[in-house]
Amino acid sequence: MHRVDWGERAVETGLRMLRCELRACPRSQSALLAASLLVIAVGENGCSRRAEPAPSPPRHNVLVITYDTTRADRLSCYGYDKRTSPNLDALADDGIRFDTAISQAALTPVSHASIFSGLLPQHHGVRVMYAAEGYRLPREVPTLATILAAQGSKTAAFLSAFPVSEFFGFDAGFDEFDNGLDGRPEGVLTERKTGAWDWESSASQRRSDQTTDRALEWLGETKEPFCLWVHYWDPHDASLRPPREVNQRFLPPPSAGHWARYSGLYDAEVFYVDQQLGRLLDALKNQERYDSTVIVVVADHGQGLGDHDHWYHRILYQEQIRVPLVMRLPGGPKGRVIPELVRTIDILPTILEALEVNPPERSDGRSLRGLVEGRTEPSRTAYAEALVLYDLNARDLLQQRPDDELLHCMMDKSWKLIYRPLHPEKSELYHLDNDPRETNNLFAQEPEQAARLLAELEQLDPFVAGPFGAGTDQEALDHLRSLGYTGD
């Protein structure tokens, strides 16, 4: 509903009467001019014409740490039998751990866009890693950084790899944006005489300790309130390995074979990232900012690690879209575990509510405040997608898994549908209460459950009928390939 501004109404009415009177009687101009000035003064000085007050700075600081490619079940606070996450475990004991948090995609840019906008992919517009369109977050989409910058927070991001760089639109709203690259994303490749492009790993990703060094330097120089995003890339691949003593702690001997050692290295990288989290938390405590900071640790997606015959990511089984989510809210509960299904799109509205900042007009997420405070809430459903067919960076995956061209997931706490619109008969349905590892496809045996979830999926209207745009950028495509997105 439009709110009537009675001061504006008085001005408009007075001026309209003035114009009519001037046309009727030019001699009245002097007297009417004085009257008009009185009308304008009433309109401008009346109580309804007060200037909008400047926004109050947020009540608390914000620290968001995103782990890349980190499965929930490879963290000790989620039941893993190796102690890979002692600092995250301690944070969970001092805050809230969400047991079943679902990412909206198993792809870094798509997932991060949902985390920071509170929107589903079909609403924020990032759908693929690379195509002519559909890979960059539009400037007009509100994000945590743009919202809090407008409220007066100092904003900074310290990142560790190309897929969260400004190339994908993630720099909006940040006063300082350190993408972890040695140069601009478009300039990290050098062309060989053959026409191929060489990628120097140090130019496109950095280890988590280096990212933490930069973040700690900024923290030490920055006054409150602040909003800080730190991104850790290490578990994504084997390019930047932890120090030798960390590797020795988790790697099996060479005789164990390639994939066993790959799995051990993954644990070592997760552990090393956890050490960097510990450095950040210690800094907040030493600066006496820990209790005044909203802290969120979440992964963008998981990793296959051999489950469902897949070692990497992009598809939609639980090992890839169930992610760790731990929060600490100033004055909030300690040691609470939330069993209900939540989504990473719920993070933004939760942070904003904790800061007493109004959310954007459009949001697909819902604040988790009620669950955190122990209130009963309507259950959530979660959506995730993988538009492999339209992603120019996913050709190798299409060759390996040709039935996975387009995947749409709709799930509640008990049931999960993975729908293949190009091959409906090959869709999958799992009863997660009885089959958490998704080994028994019930799509044919449980048509009512499948139809129920499909109806909810259709209400979201996430389907895409054709490619995103028409052109290609071979340099960017080769760059993504060098990061491991199109091969081993």
C-alpha positions as CSV (number, residue, x, y, z in Angstrom):
1,M,0.0,0.0,0.0
2,H,1.3,3.5,-0.9
3,R,1.7,5.7,2.2
4,V,0.2,9.2,1.6
5,D,2.6,12.0,2.5
6,W,0.4,14.7,3.7
7,G,3.1,17.4,3.3
8,E,3.6,16.5,-0.3
9,R,-0.2,16.6,-0.8
10,A,-0.4,20.1,0.7
11,V,2.4,21.4,-1.6
12,E,0.8,19.8,-4.7
13,T,-2.6,21.2,-3.9
14,G,-1.4,24.7,-3.2
15,L,0.7,24.9,-6.3
16,R,-2.2,23.6,-8.4
17,M,-4.4,26.3,-7.0
18,L,-1.7,28.9,-7.6
19,R,-1.3,28.1,-11.2
20,C,-5.0,28.2,-11.8
21,E,-5.4,31.6,-10.1
22,L,-2.4,33.1,-12.0
23,R,-4.0,32.2,-15.3
24,A,-7.3,33.8,-14.1
25,C,-6.0,37.0,-12.6
26,P,-2.4,38.1,-13.5
27,R,-2.6,41.1,-11.1
28,S,-2.8,38.7,-8.2
29,Q,0.8,37.5,-8.9
30,S,2.5,39.2,-5.9
31,A,0.0,38.1,-3.3
32,L,-0.2,34.7,-4.7
33,L,3.5,34.3,-4.7
34,A,3.6,35.0,-1.0
35,A,0.8,32.5,-0.5
36,S,2.7,29.9,-2.5
37,L,5.8,30.4,-0.4
38,L,3.7,29.8,2.7
39,V,2.3,26.6,1.3
40,I,5.7,25.3,0.4
41,A,7.0,26.2,3.8
42,V,4.2,24.3,5.4
43,G,4.9,21.3,3.2
44,E,8.6,21.3,3.8
45,N,8.5,22.0,7.5
46,G,5.5,19.9,8.5
47,C,6.1,16.8,10.5
48,S,5.4,14.5,7.5
49,R,8.3,16.0,5.6
50,R,11.1,15.1,7.9
51,A,14.2,13.8,6.2
52,E,14.7,10.1,6.4
53,P,17.2,9.3,9.3
54,A,20.5,7.9,8.5
55,P,20.7,4.1,9.2
56,S,22.1,3.1,12.5
57,P,25.3,1.0,12.3
58,P,24.7,-2.7,12.9
59,R,24.7,-3.9,16.5
60,H,27.4,-6.5,16.0
61,N,30.3,-7.4,13.7
62,V,30.0,-10.3,11.2
63,L,32.5,-12.9,10.3
64,V,31.6,-15.4,7.6
65,I,34.0,-18.2,6.8
66,T,33.3,-20.4,3.8
67,Y,35.0,-23.7,3.4
68,D,35.3,-24.9,-0.2
69,T,34.5,-28.5,-1.0
70,T,34.1,-29.7,2.6
71,R,31.8,-32.6,3.4
72,A,30.0,-32.4,6.7
73,D,30.7,-36.1,7.5
74,R,34.5,-35.5,7.3
75,L,34.4,-33.2,10.3
76,S,34.7,-34.6,13.8
77,C,31.9,-32.5,15.2
78,Y,29.7,-34.3,12.6
79,G,30.7,-37.7,13.7
80,Y,33.9,-38.4,11.7
81,D,36.2,-40.8,13.6
82,K,39.3,-38.7,12.8
83,R,39.8,-35.4,14.7
84,T,39.9,-33.2,11.6
85,S,38.1,-30.1,13.1
86,P,39.0,-29.4,16.7
87,N,38.5,-25.6,16.4
88,L,35.2,-25.9,14.6
89,D,34.2,-28.5,17.2
90,A,34.9,-26.0,20.0
91,L,32.9,-23.3,18.1
92,A,30.0,-25.7,17.9
93,D,30.2,-26.3,21.6
94,D,30.1,-22.6,22.1
95,G,27.3,-22.0,19.6
96,I,24.9,-23.8,17.3
97,R,25.5,-26.7,15.0
98,F,23.0,-27.4,12.2
99,D,23.0,-31.2,11.6
100,T,21.3,-31.1,8.1
101,A,22.2,-28.0,6.2
102,I,21.6,-28.2,2.4
103,S,23.5,-26.2,-0.2
104,Q,21.7,-25.1,-3.3
105,A,24.3,-26.4,-5.6
106,A,27.5,-28.4,-5.5
107,L,29.3,-25.7,-7.5
108,T,31.3,-22.9,-5.9
109,P,29.9,-19.7,-7.6
110,V,26.3,-20.9,-7.6
111,S,26.4,-21.9,-3.9
112,H,28.2,-18.8,-2.8
113,A,25.6,-16.6,-4.6
114,S,22.8,-18.3,-2.6
115,I,24.7,-18.0,0.7
116,F,25.2,-14.3,0.3
117,S,21.9,-13.3,-1.4
118,G,19.4,-15.6,0.4
119,L,18.0,-16.5,-3.0
120,L,17.7,-19.7,-5.0
121,P,19.8,-19.9,-8.2
122,Q,16.8,-19.2,-10.5
123,H,16.3,-16.0,-8.6
124,H,19.9,-14.7,-8.2
125,G,20.9,-15.8,-11.7
126,V,24.1,-17.7,-11.2
127,R,23.4,-21.2,-12.6
128,V,26.7,-22.5,-14.1
129,M,30.4,-22.2,-13.7
130,Y,30.8,-20.8,-17.2
131,A,28.7,-20.0,-20.2
132,A,28.0,-16.9,-22.3
133,E,25.6,-15.9,-19.5
134,G,24.4,-17.2,-16.2
135,Y,27.7,-17.2,-14.3
136,R,27.9,-13.7,-12.9
137,L,25.9,-12.3,-9.9
138,P,24.1,-9.2,-11.2
139,R,24.9,-5.9,-9.4
140,E,21.3,-5.3,-8.6
141,V,21.0,-8.4,-6.4
142,P,21.3,-7.4,-2.7
143,T,24.0,-9.3,-0.8
144,L,25.2,-9.4,2.8
145,A,28.1,-7.0,1.8
146,T,26.0,-4.5,-0.1
147,I,23.3,-4.4,2.7
148,L,25.8,-4.0,5.6
149,A,28.0,-1.5,3.7
150,A,24.9,0.7,3.3
151,Q,24.3,0.4,7.0
152,G,27.8,1.7,7.8
153,S,29.8,-1.5,8.3
154,K,33.4,-1.7,7.0
155,T,33.4,-4.6,4.6
156,A,36.3,-6.8,3.4
157,A,36.7,-10.2,1.7
158,F,39.9,-12.3,1.8
159,L,39.6,-15.2,-0.6
160,S,41.6,-18.1,-1.9
161,A,40.7,-18.9,-5.5
162,F,39.4,-17.7,-8.8
163,P,35.8,-19.1,-8.5
164,V,34.8,-16.6,-5.9
165,S,36.5,-13.6,-7.6
166,E,35.1,-10.5,-9.1
167,F,34.9,-12.5,-12.4
168,F,31.7,-14.0,-10.9
169,G,30.4,-10.7,-9.4
170,F,31.3,-11.3,-5.7
171,D,33.1,-8.0,-5.2
172,A,30.0,-5.8,-4.9
173,G,29.7,-4.0,-1.6
174,F,33.2,-4.7,-0.3
175,D,35.5,-1.8,0.7
176,E,38.5,-4.2,0.3
177,F,38.3,-7.3,-1.9
178,D,41.4,-9.5,-1.9
179,N,40.7,-12.3,-4.4
180,G,43.9,-14.3,-3.7
181,L,45.2,-13.9,-7.2
182,D,48.4,-12.3,-8.3
183,G,46.6,-10.2,-10.8
184,R,43.2,-9.7,-12.4
185,P,41.2,-12.9,-13.1
186,E,41.4,-12.2,-16.8
187,G,45.1,-11.9,-16.7
188,V,46.4,-15.0,-14.9
189,L,47.0,-17.1,-18.0
190,T,49.9,-16.9,-20.5
191,E,49.6,-18.0,-24.1
192,R,52.0,-20.6,-25.5
193,K,53.2,-20.7,-29.1
194,T,50.8,-23.6,-29.7
195,G,47.8,-21.3,-28.9
196,A,47.1,-23.1,-25.6
197,W,47.1,-21.2,-22.3
198,D,49.4,-22.1,-19.4
199,W,48.1,-21.6,-15.8
200,E,50.4,-20.8,-12.9
201,S,48.8,-22.3,-9.8
202,S,50.2,-19.6,-7.5
203,A,48.4,-17.0,-9.6
204,S,45.0,-18.4,-9.2
205,Q,44.7,-20.0,-5.8
206,R,46.5,-19.6,-2.5
207,R,46.8,-21.7,0.7
208,S,44.6,-20.9,3.6
209,D,47.4,-19.7,5.9
210,Q,48.2,-16.9,3.4
211,T,44.6,-15.9,3.2
212,T,44.4,-15.9,7.0
213,D,47.5,-13.7,7.3
214,R,45.8,-11.0,5.2
215,A,42.5,-11.2,7.1
216,L,44.3,-10.9,10.4
217,E,46.2,-7.9,9.2
218,W,42.9,-6.2,8.2
219,L,41.2,-7.1,11.4
220,G,44.0,-5.5,13.4
221,E,43.6,-2.2,11.6
222,T,39.8,-2.1,11.4
223,K,37.3,-0.6,13.8
224,E,33.8,-1.8,14.4
225,P,31.4,-2.5,13.0
226,F,32.8,-4.7,10.3
227,C,31.7,-7.5,8.0
228,L,34.4,-9.9,7.0
229,W,34.3,-12.8,4.6
230,V,37.1,-15.3,4.6
231,H,37.1,-18.2,2.0
232,Y,39.3,-21.3,2.2
233,W,40.0,-23.4,-0.9
234,D,42.4,-26.1,0.3
235,P,40.1,-29.2,0.3
236,H,39.2,-28.6,-3.3
237,D,42.3,-30.2,-4.8
238,A,45.9,-31.3,-4.2
239,S,47.6,-28.3,-5.8
240,L,48.4,-26.5,-2.5
241,R,49.2,-29.1,0.1
242,P,49.5,-28.5,3.9
243,P,52.9,-28.5,5.6
244,R,54.7,-31.8,5.8
245,E,53.8,-32.5,9.5
246,V,50.1,-32.2,8.8
247,N,50.3,-34.5,5.8
248,Q,52.1,-37.1,7.8
249,R,49.4,-37.1,10.3
250,F,46.7,-38.2,7.9
251,L,48.3,-39.7,4.7
252,P,48.5,-43.5,4.5
253,P,51.7,-45.1,3.1
254,P,52.1,-45.1,-0.7
255,S,51.3,-48.8,-0.8
256,A,47.7,-47.9,0.1
257,G,47.1,-46.7,-3.4
258,H,46.2,-43.4,-5.1
259,W,42.6,-43.0,-4.0
260,A,43.4,-43.9,-0.4
261,R,46.1,-41.3,-0.3
262,Y,43.8,-38.8,-2.0
263,S,41.3,-39.3,0.8
264,G,44.0,-38.9,3.4
265,L,45.2,-35.7,1.8
266,Y,41.6,-34.4,1.9
267,D,41.5,-35.0,5.6
268,A,44.9,-33.2,6.0
269,E,43.6,-30.2,4.0
270,V,40.4,-30.0,6.1
271,F,42.5,-30.2,9.3
272,Y,44.8,-27.4,8.1
273,V,41.9,-25.1,7.2
274,D,40.6,-25.8,10.7
275,Q,43.8,-24.5,12.1
276,Q,43.3,-21.3,10.2
277,L,39.8,-21.0,11.7
278,G,41.4,-21.3,15.1
279,R,43.7,-18.3,14.3
280,L,40.8,-16.1,13.3
281,L,38.8,-17.0,16.5
282,D,41.8,-16.4,18.7
283,A,42.3,-13.0,17.1
284,L,38.7,-12.1,17.9
285,K,39.1,-13.2,21.5
286,N,42.4,-11.3,21.9
287,Q,40.8,-8.2,20.5
288,E,37.8,-8.7,22.8
289,R,35.5,-8.9,19.8
290,Y,34.5,-12.5,20.0
291,D,31.4,-11.9,22.0
292,S,30.2,-9.0,19.8
293,T,30.6,-10.8,16.5
294,V,28.1,-13.0,14.6
295,I,30.2,-15.9,13.4
296,V,29.1,-18.3,10.7
297,V,31.1,-21.2,9.3
298,V,29.6,-23.0,6.3
299,A,30.8,-25.0,3.3
300,D,29.7,-24.2,-0.3
301,H,29.4,-27.9,-1.1
302,G,31.0,-31.3,-0.4
303,Q,33.0,-33.8,-2.4
304,G,32.3,-37.3,-3.8
305,L,35.4,-39.1,-2.5
306,G,34.3,-42.2,-4.3
307,D,30.6,-42.3,-3.2
308,H,28.2,-43.0,-6.0
309,D,31.2,-43.7,-8.2
310,H,32.3,-40.0,-8.2
311,W,35.3,-38.5,-6.6
312,Y,34.6,-34.8,-7.2
313,H,31.5,-32.7,-7.1
314,R,28.8,-30.9,-9.2
315,I,26.0,-33.6,-8.6
316,L,23.4,-33.8,-5.9
317,Y,23.9,-36.7,-3.6
318,Q,24.1,-35.9,0.2
319,E,27.9,-36.1,0.3
320,Q,27.9,-33.2,-2.1
321,I,25.0,-30.9,-0.9
322,R,24.9,-31.6,2.9
323,V,27.3,-29.1,4.3
324,P,28.6,-28.1,7.7
325,L,26.9,-25.1,9.2
326,V,28.0,-23.7,12.6
327,M,27.0,-20.3,14.0
328,R,27.7,-18.3,17.2
329,L,25.3,-15.5,17.8
330,P,26.0,-12.8,20.5
331,G,23.9,-13.8,23.5
332,G,22.7,-16.9,21.8
333,P,22.6,-20.5,23.1
334,K,25.7,-22.7,23.5
335,G,26.1,-26.3,22.5
336,R,22.8,-26.5,20.7
337,V,22.3,-29.0,17.9
338,I,19.5,-28.3,15.4
339,P,18.2,-31.5,13.8
340,E,15.7,-29.9,11.5
341,L,16.4,-29.4,7.8
342,V,17.8,-26.0,6.9
343,R,19.2,-24.4,3.8
344,T,22.2,-22.1,3.1
345,I,19.8,-19.5,1.8
346,D,18.6,-19.2,5.4
347,I,22.0,-17.7,6.5
348,L,21.5,-14.2,5.2
349,P,18.1,-13.5,6.9
350,T,19.5,-15.1,10.2
351,I,22.5,-12.7,10.2
352,L,20.3,-9.7,9.4
353,E,17.8,-10.5,12.1
354,A,20.7,-10.8,14.7
355,L,21.9,-7.4,13.6
356,E,18.4,-5.9,13.6
357,V,18.7,-4.9,10.0
358,N,15.8,-5.2,7.6
359,P,16.1,-8.0,5.0
360,P,15.7,-7.3,1.3
361,E,12.2,-7.3,-0.1
362,R,12.8,-10.6,-1.9
363,S,14.2,-13.6,0.0
364,D,13.8,-17.3,-0.5
365,G,15.4,-18.1,2.9
366,R,13.9,-17.8,6.4
367,S,15.7,-16.7,9.5
368,L,16.8,-19.6,11.7
369,R,16.3,-17.5,14.9
370,G,13.2,-19.5,15.9
371,L,15.0,-22.8,15.7
372,V,18.0,-21.4,17.5
373,E,15.7,-20.3,20.4
374,G,14.0,-23.7,20.5
375,R,10.7,-22.7,19.0
376,T,8.6,-25.0,16.8
377,E,8.5,-23.8,13.2
378,P,7.0,-25.1,9.9
379,S,9.3,-27.6,8.3
380,R,11.4,-26.5,5.4
381,T,12.1,-28.1,2.0
382,A,15.4,-27.7,0.2
383,Y,16.1,-27.2,-3.5
384,A,19.4,-27.8,-5.3
385,E,20.4,-28.0,-8.9
386,A,23.1,-29.0,-11.4
387,L,22.7,-27.7,-14.9
388,V,25.6,-29.6,-16.3
389,L,24.3,-29.6,-19.9
390,Y,24.5,-25.9,-20.2
391,D,27.8,-25.4,-18.4
392,L,30.7,-25.0,-20.9
393,N,33.0,-26.0,-18.1
394,A,31.5,-29.4,-17.5
395,R,32.1,-31.4,-20.7
396,D,34.2,-34.1,-19.0
397,L,31.4,-34.8,-16.5
398,L,28.9,-35.2,-19.3
399,Q,31.2,-37.8,-20.9
400,Q,31.5,-39.7,-17.6
401,R,27.9,-39.4,-16.4
402,P,25.7,-38.8,-19.5
403,D,22.4,-39.2,-17.6
404,D,23.4,-36.3,-15.3
405,E,22.8,-33.5,-17.9
406,L,20.2,-31.7,-15.8
407,L,19.5,-32.5,-12.2
408,H,17.0,-30.9,-9.9
409,C,16.7,-31.9,-6.2
410,M,13.7,-31.4,-3.9
411,M,13.9,-32.8,-0.4
412,D,12.4,-32.6,3.0
413,K,13.9,-34.1,6.2
414,S,12.8,-37.6,5.3
415,W,12.5,-37.9,1.5
416,K,14.7,-36.7,-1.4
417,L,13.9,-36.6,-5.1
418,I,16.6,-36.2,-7.7
419,Y,14.7,-35.4,-10.9
420,R,16.1,-35.8,-14.4
421,P,13.7,-33.8,-16.7
422,L,15.4,-35.2,-19.8
423,H,15.2,-38.8,-18.4
424,P,12.2,-38.8,-16.0
425,E,12.3,-42.6,-15.8
426,K,15.8,-42.4,-14.4
427,S,15.0,-40.1,-11.6
428,E,15.8,-41.1,-8.0
429,L,13.9,-41.1,-4.8
430,Y,15.4,-41.9,-1.4
431,H,14.0,-42.3,2.1
432,L,16.8,-40.7,4.0
433,D,15.6,-41.8,7.4
434,N,16.2,-45.5,6.4
435,D,18.8,-44.9,3.7
436,P,21.1,-41.9,4.5
437,R,23.7,-43.1,2.0
438,E,21.2,-43.1,-0.9
439,T,21.7,-46.7,-2.1
440,N,18.1,-47.8,-2.6
441,N,16.2,-45.9,-5.3
442,L,12.4,-46.0,-4.5
443,F,11.3,-43.8,-7.4
444,A,9.2,-46.6,-9.0
445,Q,8.0,-48.1,-5.7
446,E,6.9,-44.8,-4.0
447,P,5.0,-42.8,-6.7
448,E,3.0,-40.8,-4.2
449,Q,6.1,-39.5,-2.5
450,A,7.8,-38.8,-5.8
451,A,4.7,-36.9,-7.1
452,R,4.5,-34.9,-3.9
453,L,8.1,-33.6,-4.2
454,L,7.8,-33.1,-8.0
455,A,4.8,-30.9,-7.4
456,E,6.8,-28.8,-5.0
457,L,9.6,-28.7,-7.5
458,E,7.3,-27.5,-10.2
459,Q,6.1,-24.6,-8.0
460,L,9.6,-23.3,-7.9
461,D,9.8,-23.3,-11.7
462,P,13.6,-23.8,-11.8
463,F,13.7,-25.5,-15.2
464,V,15.9,-24.2,-18.0
465,A,15.0,-25.0,-21.7
466,G,18.2,-23.8,-23.4
467,P,21.8,-22.7,-23.1
468,F,22.8,-19.5,-21.4
469,G,23.7,-17.0,-24.2
470,A,25.7,-17.9,-27.3
471,G,29.3,-16.9,-27.0
472,T,32.4,-18.4,-25.2
473,D,35.5,-17.0,-23.6
474,Q,38.2,-19.6,-24.2
475,E,40.6,-18.0,-21.8
476,A,38.2,-18.2,-18.9
477,L,37.3,-21.8,-19.9
478,D,40.9,-22.9,-20.0
479,H,41.5,-21.2,-16.7
480,L,38.7,-23.1,-15.1
481,R,40.0,-26.3,-16.6
482,S,43.4,-25.6,-14.9
483,L,41.6,-25.5,-11.6
484,G,40.3,-29.0,-12.0
485,Y,36.7,-28.2,-12.9
486,T,36.7,-30.2,-16.2
487,G,39.0,-33.1,-15.4
488,D,41.0,-35.0,-12.8
